[in-house]
Amino acid sequence: MAEARPESFELLRSTDLDETRQLVAGKFCEHRLALARADSVLDYAHRHTRVGQLSFGLMRYGAEVRIEPREPESFYLVQLTLAGADRMEVDARALDCTAALASVVGPDQSFRMNWSADCSKLAVRIEREALERHARSLLGDMRCPPLRFRPDMDVRRGGASVWMRTVQQLLAELGGAAGLLDSPLLQVQFEQLVMSGLLVWQPNSLSDLLGRPAPEPLPRHVRLAEEYMHANPGAPITVEELAGLTGVSVRTLYNGFRRHRGMTPMRYLKDLRMERVRQDLLDPGQPRSVTALAIRWGFLELGRFSADYRERYGELPSATLQRASPARLRPGA
């Protein structure tokens, strides 16, 4: 990448702190950036390229810096340390990232970074919607648990080492051949190779499911019922209505969901509505009231709702609402 052609990689450079923060925010997210030493001189350099739903950046700051990003909402970020070190905190867990240890963070995770003056990294950004859609396609399931990775990636051995070398080799080829991935077909294959490797080789919340044998095809009546619930999550749906829409008996519908989803159709609908509540809690444009949003999606027993929400997402709905407050981190703060 150091010899990447200009037409393959965009080059960003600056020695000004505010300008650097703005340039980096344009590629990732809003954040706080500060020099660890007032007398140090910034020398920011960043080669950046995008391939479909993936972005790659080879970057350095040239000075010891402290970085506190806003929690990424729309992407996952893998950072491979090529030189120097970064003393990170991911969800208050300390990580000493060097050439032996990379980091993986995703939506709803807080993290801080402390780059050494000689630190350089390869940052791989993967859009959230693309990675989660790819995970569902691998599982053959329109619905799966939230995707969350273990933050530490040991790149000295195993699949993580293979993944890192694969990414570096592909980028080296890309840097030496402008237009290599202009073909949409090759671009999709490149994306899927990177995403599949990360999902399979880096421990995450779906690892157990991904390690299982491929499931048998989903019966038509289960698929139709799921599609209807996804299209009408706020409607007053009954199991009898679903059975009528799919052309099977209530018993057959129950058995299909039990066999293929491990739950009843109504529990599936409840989980779907719970996810809609979480999406609204994370959306600053929605009412800032847990009670109002819970009732909107049919949860009238608020105590039970809060308990179920905490069991599913590991936090109370009020905590989700507070984290999503637009005043929590203002750009340039």
N, C-alpha and C positions, 0 to 999 in steps of 0.2 A: 504493500500500500504506500510505502514511502516514495515509490517512483510512479504512483498512479498518474494516468494521463488526466489533464484538466477536464476533458469531456466526460470522464468516468466519475470523477470525484470533485465535489465543490470544496474549495479551500476557504476557511474562515480564520482570520487572524486579528489580534488586537492586543494592545498593552494597556487599555483603559478598562477599569473595573466595571463600570456601569455598562459600557458597550459590550463587554464580554458576557455579562449576565444576560443582556438582551439577546445576543446571538445564540447562546446556549438554550435560553428559554424558547426560542423559535424552533429548536429541534427537539426539545424534550418537554419541559413544563416550567412554570414559574418557580423561583427559588430565591433563597438568600445566598449571597456570595460575599465572602470577606477574606482579606489577606490575614494570615496568621501572624505576620510580622509587618508592622507599619512601614519599615524601611526596605521591604522586599520589592522587587520589580516583576510585574506580571508579564508573561510572554505566552499568551494563549494561541494555540494552533490546533486546527480541527479539520481533518479531511472527512467529508461526509458524502454518503450516497444512499439512494433509496431504490429498493427492488420490490415493487408491488407493495405488500403489507409489511415489509421489513425495511429497517433503516440501520445503517452501519456508520460508525464514526471512530476514527483513530484520533485521539485527542490528548492534549496536555495543557497545563496551566503555566508551567515554568516557574512556579513559586508555590510555597506551602499555602494552601487555601482551605477554608471551611465552607461547606456547602450544605444547605438545608432545603431540600426540594419540597414542594407540595406533593402530597400523596398522588401517585399517578392514577388517574381514573380511567384512561383509555388505552393503556398499553402495559406490557411487561418489559422489563429491562434486565438484560444480562450484561455484566461488566467484567471483562477479562483484563486483569492487570498485567501489563507487558513489562513494566519497569517500575522501580520504586515501590511504594506501599500506600494503602488507603486504610485508615482506622475508621471502620464503619460502625454504625448502630442501625440495626434493622428491627423495628418493633422493640426497641430497648435492649436488643441482644447485640453484644459486641462481636465484631468480626475483624480480624486482621488480614486484609486482602493483599496478597502478594502474587507473584507469578504462579504459586501453587494453589491459591484459593481465589476463586471467582465469586461473584455475588449474583443473586437472582431476586428481584423484587417485583411486585405486581400491584394491581389496584387495591386500594384500601390499606396499604402498608406504609407506615411512616419510616423514614430513614434519614440519616445524616452521614456526611462524608468528610474526611480530613485527609486530603491528598498531600503527600510529601512533595517537595520541590521538584524531585526527579521522577514523579509518578506519570506514567502514560498508560492509557487504556484503550481497548477496543470495546466500544459500547454497541450492543445489539438491541434495537428496539423492535418489538413485535406487537402489532396492533391487537388490542384485547379481543375485539369482535372476531378477527380472523383466527386467532389461536383457540378461542373457546369454540368457535364453529368447527375447526379442524378436530378438536378433541371429541366433540359430539359425533362427528363423522367416523372417527376411529372406533368409537363405542357403539355406533349404530343406534344412537339414542338421541332424540330431540331434547331430552331433559337429563341433566346430570348435575352432581353437586358443584358448588363453586370451586373454581380452579385456584389453587394456592401452592406455590413451590417452597421447598425448603430453601432458605436464603443462602446457605453456604454450598458451593460447588467445588469439590476437590478435582482439579483438572490434571492431577498427576497420574491418574489411573482410571481404568474402567471406561464406561460409556461417556462420561464427561470429557475425558481426554480425547476420545474419538470425535466427539461433537466439536470441541474447540479446534482441533486440527482440520476438520472438514470445513468449518466456517472460514478459517484462515486461508486454506488452500483455494476455496472458491473465490474469495475476495482477491487473492493474488492473481488468479486467472482473469477476473473481472477488471482489475486495474491495468492489466496488460492488453486488453482487447475491448476497446470501446464498442458498444452496441452488442456485446455478447449475449445479453439477455433481453434484446428488443423483442424477441419472439414471445408472445403471451404464453405459449405452451411451455417453453423453457423456464419462463419466469414462475409459473405455477409450480413446476417441478422443483425449482430451487426453493421456493417458499415452503413447500410441503416437506422437503428433506430437512430443512432447518427446524421446522416446527415439530415434526414427528420425532426427530432425535432428542429434542429438549423434553418432550412429553414422556418419552420412553426411558431416557437415561437419567434425568434429574428427578429425584423423589418429589412427589407432589400428592395432592389430595385425591387424585384419580389413579394413582399408581396401581392400587389393588385391582381396580376395574380394568385398567389397560392390560394387566398381566393375565387376565382370565381368557379362556378360549372364546372365540367369536360367538356371540349369541345366535340362537336360531331366529329366522325371520319373524318380524313382528306381525301378528295376525291383522288382517284388514280392519276388523271391528275395533281393535285397540288403537290402531293408528288413526282411524277416523274420529274416535272419541277424543283422543289427545289433540288432534288438529282443531276440533270444534272448541275445546276448552281453551286452547291458546288463542283462538280468534275471538272468544267471548268470555274472558275471565271474570267480568263483572256481572254477567247475566245470572238470573236465579235458576241455575242448572240443577236438575235432579237426575238420579241414576236411571229412573224410568225413562226420562227424556233421552238420555244418552243411548239406552238400549233401543228405543224406537228409531233414533236417527241412524244407528249402525245396523239395524236389521237383525239383532240377535236378542235372546232373552237376557233378563237381568242376571241370571245365574251364569250364563256364558260370559257376559261382560265382566262380572266379578272374577271368574276363574281366569280369564285372559289377563286382567291386571295383576292378579295375585301371582301368576306364573311368570309374567314378563317384566313386571315392575315391582313386585314384592309389596304391593299395597292395594287398597281399594281404589275405585275411581274417584270417590269423594276425597280421599286423602291426597290423591294426585292433584285434584283441584285446589285443595287447601294449601298445598305446598306451592302451587303456581301463584295463588293469590298472595302468599307470604312473600314471594320473590317480588311481586309487584309493589307491595308495601315498602320493601327495602329500596327498590328503584326510586320510589317517590321520596323516601327519606333522604336519599342521596342527591336529589334534584332540588337545588335552591329555589327553583321556580314553583315548587309545590308548597301547599300550606305547611307552616312550621309547627305542626301539632301532631304528635304521635296518635292521640285519641282520634282526631279527625281522619287521619289516613287509615288507621286500623278499621274504623267504622265504614269508611268508603269501600273497603275491600271485604266487608262482611264479617269482621272479627268484633263481636259484641262483648264477649267476656274478656275484658282487657287484661286482667291478671293472668289468665291462661295464655292469652296471646303473647304477653311479654315473656313468660316462661318458655313457650315453644320457640319464640324468636331467638332467645338467648341460647337455647340448646342447638338451634340450627346454625347460627352465625357467630356464636362465641361472645356476644355482647348484647346488652339491652338495646331496644330500639331508640331510647333516648340518647345513648352513646353514639349511635349511627347518625342521628339527627344533629348532634353537636359537632361531630367531625365534619359534616357536610356544610356547616355554616359558612356563607360567603365571606364573613368577616374574619374567619379563622386565620387566613394568610392572604394579605393583599399583595398584588404584584409590586415588586420593588421595595417591599418592607424590609 
